[in-house]
Amino acid sequence: MSNDHSITILYDGNCPMCCRKATFLKRRDRHGKLHFSDIRAAGFEPLATGVPIETLEKQIHALLPDGRVISQMEVIRKAYQEIGLGWLAAPTGWPVLRPCFDALYRFIAKNRLAISHFFK
């Protein structure tokens, strides 16, 4: 995994919703802060991430330059912060709203393939 970026986002390239989010973030990443790694791509090595593939398949993860792994809404908040849209995701981290957004993320992640059919 490259450490030339602020964050390496591990996403499911077989998930239309995940691909849409990756495309959205790539378009807005004017300073090259984000790197994307498709967990379904040939040659992807889950062992290099320190996270089992079964876990990577269930929710979004990201690698930080210091080697830490973050997941779920923390990835979204960090990615938006890196591309200058932190203000947009900030409410998802507010103490009163955070549990709601975290639960919503878990629901969407669990059902993302079914939900993706509505956005074709």
Backbone atoms as SQL, in Angstrom:
CREATE TABLE atoms (id INTEGER PRIMARY KEY, chain TEXT, resi INTEGER, resn TEXT, atom TEXT, x REAL, y REAL, z REAL);
INSERT INTO atoms VALUES
  (1, 'A', 1, 'MET', 'N', 0.830, -1.185, 0.000),
  (2, 'A', 1, 'MET', 'CA', 0.000, 0.000, 0.000),
  (3, 'A', 1, 'MET', 'C', 0.873, 1.245, 0.000),
  (4, 'A', 2, 'SER', 'N', 0.501, 2.210, -0.790),
  (5, 'A', 2, 'SER', 'CA', 1.279, 3.436, -0.922),
  (6, 'A', 2, 'SER', 'C', 1.023, 4.374, 0.243),
  (7, 'A', 3, 'ASN', 'N', 2.073, 5.024, 0.686),
  (8, 'A', 3, 'ASN', 'CA', 1.943, 6.020, 1.744),
  (9, 'A', 3, 'ASN', 'C', 2.154, 7.429, 1.201),
  (10, 'A', 4, 'ASP', 'N', 2.085, 7.599, -0.133),
  (11, 'A', 4, 'ASP', 'CA', 2.269, 8.905, -0.747),
  (12, 'A', 4, 'ASP', 'C', 1.029, 9.782, -0.605),
  (13, 'A', 5, 'HIS', 'N', -0.056, 9.217, -0.158),
  (14, 'A', 5, 'HIS', 'CA', -1.328, 9.916, -0.053),
  (15, 'A', 5, 'HIS', 'C', -1.698, 10.061, 1.417),
  (16, 'A', 6, 'SER', 'N', -2.660, 10.920, 1.679),
  (17, 'A', 6, 'SER', 'CA', -3.121, 11.100, 3.049),
  (18, 'A', 6, 'SER', 'C', -3.952, 9.924, 3.525),
  (19, 'A', 7, 'ILE', 'N', -4.610, 9.266, 2.576),
  (20, 'A', 7, 'ILE', 'CA', -5.512, 8.176, 2.942),
  (21, 'A', 7, 'ILE', 'C', -5.662, 7.239, 1.742),
  (22, 'A', 8, 'THR', 'N', -5.628, 5.944, 1.997),
  (23, 'A', 8, 'THR', 'CA', -5.881, 4.944, 0.959),
  (24, 'A', 8, 'THR', 'C', -7.209, 4.285, 1.288),
  (25, 'A', 9, 'ILE', 'N', -8.185, 4.504, 0.426),
  (26, 'A', 9, 'ILE', 'CA', -9.527, 3.998, 0.645),
  (27, 'A', 9, 'ILE', 'C', -9.674, 2.642, -0.031),
  (28, 'A', 10, 'LEU', 'N', -10.098, 1.655, 0.743),
  (29, 'A', 10, 'LEU', 'CA', -10.302, 0.297, 0.256),
  (30, 'A', 10, 'LEU', 'C', -11.794, 0.121, -0.014),
  (31, 'A', 11, 'TYR', 'N', -12.152, -0.023, -1.271),
  (32, 'A', 11, 'TYR', 'CA', -13.569, -0.102, -1.616),
  (33, 'A', 11, 'TYR', 'C', -13.861, -1.341, -2.447),
  (34, 'A', 12, 'ASP', 'N', -15.119, -1.706, -2.541),
  (35, 'A', 12, 'ASP', 'CA', -15.572, -2.886, -3.272),
  (36, 'A', 12, 'ASP', 'C', -15.936, -2.485, -4.699),
  (37, 'A', 13, 'GLY', 'N', -15.079, -2.830, -5.638),
  (38, 'A', 13, 'GLY', 'CA', -15.303, -2.483, -7.035),
  (39, 'A', 13, 'GLY', 'C', -16.461, -3.220, -7.679),
  (40, 'A', 14, 'ASN', 'N', -17.039, -4.204, -6.995),
  (41, 'A', 14, 'ASN', 'CA', -18.218, -4.909, -7.502),
  (42, 'A', 14, 'ASN', 'C', -19.519, -4.275, -7.021),
  (43, 'A', 15, 'CYS', 'N', -19.407, -3.257, -6.211),
  (44, 'A', 15, 'CYS', 'CA', -20.584, -2.591, -5.645),
  (45, 'A', 15, 'CYS', 'C', -20.814, -1.265, -6.369),
  (46, 'A', 16, 'PRO', 'N', -21.936, -1.133, -7.081),
  (47, 'A', 16, 'PRO', 'CA', -22.208, 0.116, -7.796),
  (48, 'A', 16, 'PRO', 'C', -22.212, 1.350, -6.880),
  (49, 'A', 17, 'MET', 'N', -22.750, 1.214, -5.689),
  (50, 'A', 17, 'MET', 'CA', -22.798, 2.341, -4.766),
  (51, 'A', 17, 'MET', 'C', -21.380, 2.747, -4.340),
  (52, 'A', 18, 'CYS', 'N', -20.542, 1.761, -4.070),
  (53, 'A', 18, 'CYS', 'CA', -19.159, 2.029, -3.663),
  (54, 'A', 18, 'CYS', 'C', -18.396, 2.712, -4.794),
  (55, 'A', 19, 'CYS', 'N', -18.612, 2.235, -6.007),
  (56, 'A', 19, 'CYS', 'CA', -17.938, 2.825, -7.166),
  (57, 'A', 19, 'CYS', 'C', -18.385, 4.262, -7.397),
  (58, 'A', 20, 'ARG', 'N', -19.662, 4.520, -7.196),
  (59, 'A', 20, 'ARG', 'CA', -20.170, 5.897, -7.326),
  (60, 'A', 20, 'ARG', 'C', -19.522, 6.829, -6.311),
  (61, 'A', 21, 'LYS', 'N', -19.404, 6.362, -5.080),
  (62, 'A', 21, 'LYS', 'CA', -18.790, 7.179, -4.034),
  (63, 'A', 21, 'LYS', 'C', -17.320, 7.421, -4.363),
  (64, 'A', 22, 'ALA', 'N', -16.625, 6.382, -4.837),
  (65, 'A', 22, 'ALA', 'CA', -15.213, 6.528, -5.203),
  (66, 'A', 22, 'ALA', 'C', -15.064, 7.545, -6.333),
  (67, 'A', 23, 'THR', 'N', -15.929, 7.477, -7.334),
  (68, 'A', 23, 'THR', 'CA', -15.886, 8.421, -8.449),
  (69, 'A', 23, 'THR', 'C', -16.134, 9.846, -7.967),
  (70, 'A', 24, 'PHE', 'N', -17.111, 10.013, -7.092),
  (71, 'A', 24, 'PHE', 'CA', -17.416, 11.326, -6.513),
  (72, 'A', 24, 'PHE', 'C', -16.188, 11.904, -5.821),
  (73, 'A', 25, 'LEU', 'N', -15.546, 11.093, -4.992),
  (74, 'A', 25, 'LEU', 'CA', -14.381, 11.557, -4.239),
  (75, 'A', 25, 'LEU', 'C', -13.192, 11.834, -5.159),
  (76, 'A', 26, 'LYS', 'N', -12.973, 10.985, -6.136),
  (77, 'A', 26, 'LYS', 'CA', -11.856, 11.185, -7.081),
  (78, 'A', 26, 'LYS', 'C', -11.994, 12.504, -7.822),
  (79, 'A', 27, 'ARG', 'N', -13.199, 12.823, -8.266),
  (80, 'A', 27, 'ARG', 'CA', -13.438, 14.065, -9.009),
  (81, 'A', 27, 'ARG', 'C', -13.144, 15.311, -8.177),
  (82, 'A', 28, 'ARG', 'N', -13.333, 15.199, -6.889),
  (83, 'A', 28, 'ARG', 'CA', -13.157, 16.364, -6.017),
  (84, 'A', 28, 'ARG', 'C', -11.786, 16.414, -5.333),
  (85, 'A', 29, 'ASP', 'N', -10.974, 15.417, -5.573),
  (86, 'A', 29, 'ASP', 'CA', -9.642, 15.332, -4.949),
  (87, 'A', 29, 'ASP', 'C', -8.618, 16.077, -5.807),
  (88, 'A', 30, 'ARG', 'N', -8.634, 17.378, -5.727),
  (89, 'A', 30, 'ARG', 'CA', -7.785, 18.219, -6.573),
  (90, 'A', 30, 'ARG', 'C', -6.310, 18.199, -6.183),
  (91, 'A', 31, 'HIS', 'N', -6.003, 17.755, -4.984),
  (92, 'A', 31, 'HIS', 'CA', -4.618, 17.783, -4.504),
  (93, 'A', 31, 'HIS', 'C', -4.016, 16.392, -4.331),
  (94, 'A', 32, 'GLY', 'N', -4.687, 15.378, -4.834),
  (95, 'A', 32, 'GLY', 'CA', -4.157, 14.028, -4.781),
  (96, 'A', 32, 'GLY', 'C', -3.982, 13.470, -3.377),
  (97, 'A', 33, 'LYS', 'N', -4.882, 13.830, -2.496),
  (98, 'A', 33, 'LYS', 'CA', -4.803, 13.364, -1.111),
  (99, 'A', 33, 'LYS', 'C', -5.319, 11.940, -0.932),
  (100, 'A', 34, 'LEU', 'N', -6.174, 11.496, -1.861),
  (101, 'A', 34, 'LEU', 'CA', -6.802, 10.187, -1.728),
  (102, 'A', 34, 'LEU', 'C', -6.226, 9.199, -2.732),
  (103, 'A', 35, 'HIS', 'N', -6.109, 7.973, -2.303),
  (104, 'A', 35, 'HIS', 'CA', -5.736, 6.868, -3.181),
  (105, 'A', 35, 'HIS', 'C', -6.820, 5.813, -2.988),
  (106, 'A', 36, 'PHE', 'N', -7.165, 5.132, -4.065),
  (107, 'A', 36, 'PHE', 'CA', -8.228, 4.144, -4.001),
  (108, 'A', 36, 'PHE', 'C', -7.687, 2.771, -4.373),
  (109, 'A', 37, 'SER', 'N', -8.112, 1.780, -3.623),
  (110, 'A', 37, 'SER', 'CA', -7.705, 0.406, -3.884),
  (111, 'A', 37, 'SER', 'C', -8.950, -0.472, -3.880),
  (112, 'A', 38, 'ASP', 'N', -9.209, -1.086, -5.032),
  (113, 'A', 38, 'ASP', 'CA', -10.370, -1.950, -5.212),
  (114, 'A', 38, 'ASP', 'C', -10.054, -3.319, -4.623),
  (115, 'A', 39, 'ILE', 'N', -10.801, -3.722, -3.614),
  (116, 'A', 39, 'ILE', 'CA', -10.533, -5.005, -2.964),
  (117, 'A', 39, 'ILE', 'C', -10.859, -6.186, -3.869),
  (118, 'A', 40, 'ARG', 'N', -11.541, -5.945, -4.978),
  (119, 'A', 40, 'ARG', 'CA', -11.902, -7.005, -5.929),
  (120, 'A', 40, 'ARG', 'C', -10.915, -7.087, -7.097),
  (121, 'A', 41, 'ALA', 'N', -9.977, -6.158, -7.175),
  (122, 'A', 41, 'ALA', 'CA', -9.041, -6.114, -8.301),
  (123, 'A', 41, 'ALA', 'C', -8.046, -7.266, -8.231),
  (124, 'A', 42, 'ALA', 'N', -7.663, -7.754, -9.401),
  (125, 'A', 42, 'ALA', 'CA', -6.628, -8.786, -9.469),
  (126, 'A', 42, 'ALA', 'C', -5.358, -8.223, -8.837),
  (127, 'A', 43, 'GLY', 'N', -4.739, -9.008, -8.026),
  (128, 'A', 43, 'GLY', 'CA', -3.499, -8.574, -7.388),
  (129, 'A', 43, 'GLY', 'C', -3.675, -7.878, -6.055),
  (130, 'A', 44, 'PHE', 'N', -4.920, -7.583, -5.663),
  (131, 'A', 44, 'PHE', 'CA', -5.127, -6.967, -4.351),
  (132, 'A', 44, 'PHE', 'C', -4.731, -7.966, -3.273),
  (133, 'A', 45, 'GLU', 'N', -3.940, -7.524, -2.321),
  (134, 'A', 45, 'GLU', 'CA', -3.455, -8.380, -1.240),
  (135, 'A', 45, 'GLU', 'C', -4.053, -7.927, 0.089),
  (136, 'A', 46, 'PRO', 'N', -5.113, -8.574, 0.560),
  (137, 'A', 46, 'PRO', 'CA', -5.731, -8.146, 1.815),
  (138, 'A', 46, 'PRO', 'C', -4.778, -8.263, 3.009),
  (139, 'A', 47, 'LEU', 'N', -3.859, -9.205, 2.948),
  (140, 'A', 47, 'LEU', 'CA', -2.929, -9.356, 4.070),
  (141, 'A', 47, 'LEU', 'C', -2.063, -8.113, 4.269),
  (142, 'A', 48, 'ALA', 'N', -1.804, -7.389, 3.187),
  (143, 'A', 48, 'ALA', 'CA', -1.004, -6.169, 3.286),
  (144, 'A', 48, 'ALA', 'C', -1.732, -5.079, 4.083),
  (145, 'A', 49, 'THR', 'N', -3.050, -5.185, 4.182),
  (146, 'A', 49, 'THR', 'CA', -3.831, -4.183, 4.914),
  (147, 'A', 49, 'THR', 'C', -3.925, -4.514, 6.396),
  (148, 'A', 50, 'GLY', 'N', -3.720, -5.780, 6.725),
  (149, 'A', 50, 'GLY', 'CA', -3.896, -6.205, 8.104),
  (150, 'A', 50, 'GLY', 'C', -5.350, -6.459, 8.463),
  (151, 'A', 51, 'VAL', 'N', -6.224, -6.395, 7.465),
  (152, 'A', 51, 'VAL', 'CA', -7.662, -6.607, 7.689),
  (153, 'A', 51, 'VAL', 'C', -8.099, -7.801, 6.852),
  (154, 'A', 52, 'PRO', 'N', -8.751, -8.784, 7.459),
  (155, 'A', 52, 'PRO', 'CA', -9.214, -9.949, 6.683),
  (156, 'A', 52, 'PRO', 'C', -10.174, -9.532, 5.571),
  (157, 'A', 53, 'ILE', 'N', -10.106, -10.226, 4.448),
  (158, 'A', 53, 'ILE', 'CA', -10.971, -9.912, 3.305),
  (159, 'A', 53, 'ILE', 'C', -12.446, -9.973, 3.689),
  (160, 'A', 54, 'GLU', 'N', -12.814, -10.876, 4.581),
  (161, 'A', 54, 'GLU', 'CA', -14.218, -10.985, 5.004),
  (162, 'A', 54, 'GLU', 'C', -14.693, -9.687, 5.658),
  (163, 'A', 55, 'THR', 'N', -13.817, -9.025, 6.362),
  (164, 'A', 55, 'THR', 'CA', -14.156, -7.756, 7.004),
  (165, 'A', 55, 'THR', 'C', -14.181, -6.638, 5.973),
  (166, 'A', 56, 'LEU', 'N', -13.211, -6.639, 5.056),
  (167, 'A', 56, 'LEU', 'CA', -13.165, -5.614, 4.006),
  (168, 'A', 56, 'LEU', 'C', -14.418, -5.668, 3.128),
  (169, 'A', 57, 'GLU', 'N', -14.963, -6.859, 2.950),
  (170, 'A', 57, 'GLU', 'CA', -16.150, -7.029, 2.111),
  (171, 'A', 57, 'GLU', 'C', -17.413, -6.462, 2.752),
  (172, 'A', 58, 'LYS', 'N', -17.403, -6.289, 4.051),
  (173, 'A', 58, 'LYS', 'CA', -18.609, -5.865, 4.761),
  (174, 'A', 58, 'LYS', 'C', -18.754, -4.353, 4.903),
  (175, 'A', 59, 'GLN', 'N', -17.619, -3.629, 4.892),
  (176, 'A', 59, 'GLN', 'CA', -17.677, -2.184, 5.105),
  (177, 'A', 59, 'GLN', 'C', -16.413, -1.533, 4.588),
  (178, 'A', 60, 'ILE', 'N', -16.497, -0.249, 4.351),
  (179, 'A', 60, 'ILE', 'CA', -15.362, 0.503, 3.839),
  (180, 'A', 60, 'ILE', 'C', -14.279, 0.636, 4.911),
  (181, 'A', 61, 'HIS', 'N', -13.036, 0.568, 4.445),
  (182, 'A', 61, 'HIS', 'CA', -11.877, 0.753, 5.314),
  (183, 'A', 61, 'HIS', 'C', -10.909, 1.700, 4.620),
  (184, 'A', 62, 'ALA', 'N', -10.010, 2.262, 5.384),
  (185, 'A', 62, 'ALA', 'CA', -8.963, 3.103, 4.812),
  (186, 'A', 62, 'ALA', 'C', -7.697, 2.950, 5.632),
  (187, 'A', 63, 'LEU', 'N', -6.591, 3.117, 4.947),
  (188, 'A', 63, 'LEU', 'CA', -5.283, 3.079, 5.589),
  (189, 'A', 63, 'LEU', 'C', -4.748, 4.498, 5.665),
  (190, 'A', 64, 'LEU', 'N', -4.278, 4.870, 6.835),
  (191, 'A', 64, 'LEU', 'CA', -3.677, 6.180, 7.028),
  (192, 'A', 64, 'LEU', 'C', -2.158, 6.049, 6.887),
  (193, 'A', 65, 'PRO', 'N', -1.461, 7.141, 6.568),
  (194, 'A', 65, 'PRO', 'CA', -0.012, 7.059, 6.380),
  (195, 'A', 65, 'PRO', 'C', 0.748, 6.493, 7.580),
  (196, 'A', 66, 'ASP', 'N', 0.207, 6.667, 8.782),
  (197, 'A', 66, 'ASP', 'CA', 0.895, 6.162, 9.976),
  (198, 'A', 66, 'ASP', 'C', 0.637, 4.673, 10.213),
  (199, 'A', 67, 'GLY', 'N', -0.107, 4.028, 9.286),
  (200, 'A', 67, 'GLY', 'CA', -0.361, 2.599, 9.390),
  (201, 'A', 67, 'GLY', 'C', -1.673, 2.236, 10.059),
  (202, 'A', 68, 'ARG', 'N', -2.345, 3.216, 10.655),
  (203, 'A', 68, 'ARG', 'CA', -3.633, 2.922, 11.287),
  (204, 'A', 68, 'ARG', 'C', -4.678, 2.601, 10.225),
  (205, 'A', 69, 'VAL', 'N', -5.628, 1.781, 10.620),
  (206, 'A', 69, 'VAL', 'CA', -6.756, 1.430, 9.759),
  (207, 'A', 69, 'VAL', 'C', -8.005, 2.028, 10.388),
  (208, 'A', 70, 'ILE', 'N', -8.787, 2.718, 9.563),
  (209, 'A', 70, 'ILE', 'CA', -10.065, 3.247, 10.032),
  (210, 'A', 70, 'ILE', 'C', -11.158, 2.605, 9.193),
  (211, 'A', 71, 'SER', 'N', -12.401, 2.684, 9.671),
  (212, 'A', 71, 'SER', 'CA', -13.493, 2.047, 8.939),
  (213, 'A', 71, 'SER', 'C', -14.795, 2.821, 9.114),
  (214, 'A', 72, 'GLN', 'N', -15.762, 2.422, 8.316),
  (215, 'A', 72, 'GLN', 'CA', -17.129, 2.924, 8.367),
  (216, 'A', 72, 'GLN', 'C', -17.189, 4.445, 8.183),
  (217, 'A', 73, 'MET', 'N', -18.008, 5.123, 8.946),
  (218, 'A', 73, 'MET', 'CA', -18.197, 6.567, 8.790),
  (219, 'A', 73, 'MET', 'C', -16.920, 7.360, 9.042),
  (220, 'A', 74, 'GLU', 'N', -16.010, 6.806, 9.804),
  (221, 'A', 74, 'GLU', 'CA', -14.744, 7.497, 10.041),
  (222, 'A', 74, 'GLU', 'C', -13.999, 7.696, 8.717),
  (223, 'A', 75, 'VAL', 'N', -14.103, 6.734, 7.811),
  (224, 'A', 75, 'VAL', 'CA', -13.479, 6.860, 6.488),
  (225, 'A', 75, 'VAL', 'C', -14.124, 7.999, 5.712),
  (226, 'A', 76, 'ILE', 'N', -15.437, 8.039, 5.723),
  (227, 'A', 76, 'ILE', 'CA', -16.162, 9.075, 4.990),
  (228, 'A', 76, 'ILE', 'C', -15.798, 10.453, 5.536),
  (229, 'A', 77, 'ARG', 'N', -15.813, 10.600, 6.845),
  (230, 'A', 77, 'ARG', 'CA', -15.466, 11.893, 7.455),
  (231, 'A', 77, 'ARG', 'C', -14.042, 12.306, 7.083),
  (232, 'A', 78, 'LYS', 'N', -13.109, 11.373, 7.165),
  (233, 'A', 78, 'LYS', 'CA', -11.706, 11.666, 6.857),
  (234, 'A', 78, 'LYS', 'C', -11.529, 12.016, 5.380),
  (235, 'A', 79, 'ALA', 'N', -12.154, 11.265, 4.488),
  (236, 'A', 79, 'ALA', 'CA', -12.043, 11.532, 3.055),
  (237, 'A', 79, 'ALA', 'C', -12.585, 12.913, 2.717),
  (238, 'A', 80, 'TYR', 'N', -13.752, 13.253, 3.251),
  (239, 'A', 80, 'TYR', 'CA', -14.326, 14.574, 2.995),
  (240, 'A', 80, 'TYR', 'C', -13.425, 15.682, 3.546),
  (241, 'A', 81, 'GLN', 'N', -12.848, 15.452, 4.693),
  (242, 'A', 81, 'GLN', 'CA', -11.922, 16.426, 5.279),
  (243, 'A', 81, 'GLN', 'C', -10.720, 16.634, 4.345),
  (244, 'A', 82, 'GLU', 'N', -10.179, 15.562, 3.829),
  (245, 'A', 82, 'GLU', 'CA', -8.992, 15.637, 2.971),
  (246, 'A', 82, 'GLU', 'C', -9.250, 16.373, 1.663),
  (247, 'A', 83, 'ILE', 'N', -10.473, 16.305, 1.135),
  (248, 'A', 83, 'ILE', 'CA', -10.770, 16.968, -0.136),
  (249, 'A', 83, 'ILE', 'C', -11.409, 18.344, 0.054),
  (250, 'A', 84, 'GLY', 'N', -11.413, 18.834, 1.277),
  (251, 'A', 84, 'GLY', 'CA', -11.931, 20.173, 1.530),
  (252, 'A', 84, 'GLY', 'C', -13.425, 20.255, 1.744),
  (253, 'A', 85, 'LEU', 'N', -14.069, 19.132, 1.944),
  (254, 'A', 85, 'LEU', 'CA', -15.514, 19.116, 2.195),
  (255, 'A', 85, 'LEU', 'C', -15.827, 18.644, 3.612),
  (256, 'A', 86, 'GLY', 'N', -14.871, 18.823, 4.506),
  (257, 'A', 86, 'GLY', 'CA', -15.060, 18.394, 5.889),
  (258, 'A', 86, 'GLY', 'C', -16.280, 19.021, 6.532),
  (259, 'A', 87, 'TRP', 'N', -16.575, 20.247, 6.145),
  (260, 'A', 87, 'TRP', 'CA', -17.745, 20.947, 6.696),
  (261, 'A', 87, 'TRP', 'C', -19.038, 20.196, 6.368),
  (262, 'A', 88, 'LEU', 'N', -19.061, 19.527, 5.209),
  (263, 'A', 88, 'LEU', 'CA', -20.256, 18.808, 4.788),
  (264, 'A', 88, 'LEU', 'C', -20.484, 17.552, 5.630),
  (265, 'A', 89, 'ALA', 'N', -19.396, 16.885, 5.996),
  (266, 'A', 89, 'ALA', 'CA', -19.505, 15.655, 6.786),
  (267, 'A', 89, 'ALA', 'C', -19.434, 15.919, 8.290),
  (268, 'A', 90, 'ALA', 'N', -19.088, 17.132, 8.680),
  (269, 'A', 90, 'ALA', 'CA', -18.912, 17.442, 10.106),
  (270, 'A', 90, 'ALA', 'C', -20.106, 17.048, 10.974),
  (271, 'A', 91, 'PRO', 'N', -21.337, 17.327, 10.558),
  (272, 'A', 91, 'PRO', 'CA', -22.470, 16.958, 11.415),
  (273, 'A', 91, 'PRO', 'C', -22.541, 15.464, 11.723),
  (274, 'A', 92, 'THR', 'N', -21.979, 14.618, 10.847),
  (275, 'A', 92, 'THR', 'CA', -22.018, 13.174, 11.090),
  (276, 'A', 92, 'THR', 'C', -21.139, 12.776, 12.269),
  (277, 'A', 93, 'GLY', 'N', -20.285, 13.684, 12.705),
  (278, 'A', 93, 'GLY', 'CA', -19.405, 13.405, 13.839),
  (279, 'A', 93, 'GLY', 'C', -19.808, 14.112, 15.116),
  (280, 'A', 94, 'TRP', 'N', -20.846, 14.941, 15.052),
  (281, 'A', 94, 'TRP', 'CA', -21.291, 15.631, 16.253),
  (282, 'A', 94, 'TRP', 'C', -21.831, 14.607, 17.254),
  (283, 'A', 95, 'PRO', 'N', -21.533, 14.791, 18.536),
  (284, 'A', 95, 'PRO', 'CA', -21.902, 13.792, 19.546),
  (285, 'A', 95, 'PRO', 'C', -23.361, 13.343, 19.520),
  (286, 'A', 96, 'VAL', 'N', -24.277, 14.251, 19.311),
  (287, 'A', 96, 'VAL', 'CA', -25.700, 13.879, 19.328),
  (288, 'A', 96, 'VAL', 'C', -26.089, 13.113, 18.064),
  (289, 'A', 97, 'LEU', 'N', -25.483, 13.472, 16.919),
  (290, 'A', 97, 'LEU', 'CA', -25.850, 12.870, 15.643),
  (291, 'A', 97, 'LEU', 'C', -24.996, 11.663, 15.253),
  (292, 'A', 98, 'ARG', 'N', -23.787, 11.585, 15.792),
  (293, 'A', 98, 'ARG', 'CA', -22.855, 10.523, 15.400),
  (294, 'A', 98, 'ARG', 'C', -23.454, 9.113, 15.488),
  (295, 'A', 99, 'PRO', 'N', -24.096, 8.741, 16.602),
  (296, 'A', 99, 'PRO', 'CA', -24.662, 7.382, 16.671),
  (297, 'A', 99, 'PRO', 'C', -25.687, 7.109, 15.567),
  (298, 'A', 100, 'CYS', 'N', -26.460, 8.122, 15.216),
  (299, 'A', 100, 'CYS', 'CA', -27.473, 7.951, 14.163),
  (300, 'A', 100, 'CYS', 'C', -26.810, 7.731, 12.801),
  (301, 'A', 101, 'PHE', 'N', -25.818, 8.559, 12.474),
  (302, 'A', 101, 'PHE', 'CA', -25.132, 8.413, 11.196),
  (303, 'A', 101, 'PHE', 'C', -24.323, 7.117, 11.135),
  (304, 'A', 102, 'ASP', 'N', -23.711, 6.739, 12.251),
  (305, 'A', 102, 'ASP', 'CA', -22.961, 5.482, 12.284),
  (306, 'A', 102, 'ASP', 'C', -23.886, 4.291, 12.069),
  (307, 'A', 103, 'ALA', 'N', -25.077, 4.323, 12.679),
  (308, 'A', 103, 'ALA', 'CA', -26.055, 3.248, 12.498),
  (309, 'A', 103, 'ALA', 'C', -26.588, 3.238, 11.062),
  (310, 'A', 104, 'LEU', 'N', -26.837, 4.417, 10.515),
  (311, 'A', 104, 'LEU', 'CA', -27.298, 4.514, 9.131),
  (312, 'A', 104, 'LEU', 'C', -26.247, 3.943, 8.186),
  (313, 'A', 105, 'TYR', 'N', -24.972, 4.266, 8.436),
  (314, 'A', 105, 'TYR', 'CA', -23.904, 3.713, 7.599),
  (315, 'A', 105, 'TYR', 'C', -23.917, 2.181, 7.657),
  (316, 'A', 106, 'ARG', 'N', -23.999, 1.624, 8.852),
  (317, 'A', 106, 'ARG', 'CA', -23.984, 0.161, 8.996),
  (318, 'A', 106, 'ARG', 'C', -25.154, -0.484, 8.242),
  (319, 'A', 107, 'PHE', 'N', -26.324, 0.141, 8.300),
  (320, 'A', 107, 'PHE', 'CA', -27.485, -0.368, 7.573),
  (321, 'A', 107, 'PHE', 'C', -27.233, -0.324, 6.066),
  (322, 'A', 108, 'ILE', 'N', -26.749, 0.810, 5.584),
  (323, 'A', 108, 'ILE', 'CA', -26.489, 0.956, 4.152),
  (324, 'A', 108, 'ILE', 'C', -25.408, -0.023, 3.699),
  (325, 'A', 109, 'ALA', 'N', -24.327, -0.147, 4.473),
  (326, 'A', 109, 'ALA', 'CA', -23.244, -1.061, 4.098),
  (327, 'A', 109, 'ALA', 'C', -23.755, -2.495, 4.009),
  (328, 'A', 110, 'LYS', 'N', -24.571, -2.882, 4.948),
  (329, 'A', 110, 'LYS', 'CA', -25.097, -4.247, 4.975),
  (330, 'A', 110, 'LYS', 'C', -26.008, -4.521, 3.781),
  (331, 'A', 111, 'ASN', 'N', -26.701, -3.498, 3.314),
  (332, 'A', 111, 'ASN', 'CA', -27.695, -3.641, 2.254),
  (333, 'A', 111, 'ASN', 'C', -27.299, -2.932, 0.959),
  (334, 'A', 112, 'ARG', 'N', -26.029, -2.595, 0.807),
  (335, 'A', 112, 'ARG', 'CA', -25.588, -1.753, -0.300),
  (336, 'A', 112, 'ARG', 'C', -25.861, -2.337, -1.682),
  (337, 'A', 113, 'LEU', 'N', -25.741, -3.634, -1.838),
  (338, 'A', 113, 'LEU', 'CA', -25.978, -4.219, -3.162),
  (339, 'A', 113, 'LEU', 'C', -27.452, -4.138, -3.540),
  (340, 'A', 114, 'ALA', 'N', -28.320, -4.384, -2.595),
  (341, 'A', 114, 'ALA', 'CA', -29.757, -4.260, -2.861),
  (342, 'A', 114, 'ALA', 'C', -30.137, -2.801, -3.100),
  (343, 'A', 115, 'ILE', 'N', -29.593, -1.902, -2.308),
  (344, 'A', 115, 'ILE', 'CA', -29.883, -0.471, -2.455),
  (345, 'A', 115, 'ILE', 'C', -29.372, 0.039, -3.798),
  (346, 'A', 116, 'SER', 'N', -28.232, -0.475, -4.253),
  (347, 'A', 116, 'SER', 'CA', -27.633, -0.034, -5.519),
  (348, 'A', 116, 'SER', 'C', -28.573, -0.233, -6.695),
  (349, 'A', 117, 'HIS', 'N', -29.452, -1.211, -6.636),
  (350, 'A', 117, 'HIS', 'CA', -30.387, -1.473, -7.734),
  (351, 'A', 117, 'HIS', 'C', -31.344, -0.314, -7.953),
  (352, 'A', 118, 'PHE', 'N', -31.559, 0.510, -6.948),
  (353, 'A', 118, 'PHE', 'CA', -32.448, 1.656, -7.079),
  (354, 'A', 118, 'PHE', 'C', -31.784, 2.830, -7.791),
  (355, 'A', 119, 'PHE', 'N', -30.454, 2.780, -7.949),
  (356, 'A', 119, 'PHE', 'CA', -29.707, 3.904, -8.507),
  (357, 'A', 119, 'PHE', 'C', -29.048, 3.589, -9.835),
  (358, 'A', 120, 'LYS', 'N', -29.590, 2.623, -10.549),
  (359, 'A', 120, 'LYS', 'CA', -29.020, 2.257, -11.859),
  (360, 'A', 120, 'LYS', 'C', -29.486, 3.184, -12.922);
